[in-house]
Amino acid sequence: MAKTTEWPVRLILTEEDGTTRARVELDTGTQALTGHGRARCNPEDPDVPVIGDELAAGRAMKDLAGQLIRLADHDLAGVGAAPPGHERRTVYGWPNELA
């Protein structure tokens, strides 16, 4: 039996003083999750706002994705299907602290 589910996602971008902040909100119907990301423009670089938007939004979505994976891991453990061991997931890209 096929099933289709739609989860609304809302992405909010704000820019102030060379820093772009992103907040992405997801409502699964049973959980409300929020991811955060930010990007700063180097004062020596040209100001191209769309690049800050893309970086901040991507980082917020990455944060949200991590939360979803952790939630799924927790739910799997709750039904006795947890992955073996607690392997460390590989992190790609720059952490938000370096953004």
Residue pairs with C-beta under 8 A, 6 or more apart in sequence:
5 29
7 26
7 27
7 28
7 29
8 26
8 27
9 24
9 25
9 26
10 24
10 25
11 22
11 23
11 24
11 25
11 57
11 60
11 61
12 22
12 23
12 24
12 25
13 20
13 21
13 22
13 53
13 56
13 57
14 20
14 21
15 21
15 49
15 52
15 53
18 40
18 41
18 43
18 47
19 38
19 39
19 40
19 41
19 52
20 38
20 39
20 40
20 41
20 49
20 52
20 53
20 55
20 56
21 36
21 37
21 38
21 56
22 35
22 36
22 37
22 38
22 53
22 56
22 57
22 59
22 60
23 34
23 35
23 36
23 60
24 34
24 35
24 37
24 57
24 60
24 61
24 63
24 64
25 32
25 33
25 34
26 32
26 33
26 34
26 35
26 64
26 68
31 71
33 64
33 67
33 68
33 71
34 64
35 60
35 61
35 62
35 63
35 64
35 65
35 66
35 67
36 59
36 60
36 63
36 96
37 55
37 56
37 57
37 58
37 59
37 60
37 61
37 62
37 63
37 96
37 99
38 56
38 59
38 96
38 99
39 51
39 52
39 53
39 55
39 56
39 59
39 99
40 52
40 99
41 47
41 52
55 99
56 99
59 93
59 96
59 99
62 93
63 96
69 89
73 82
73 83
76 82
76 83
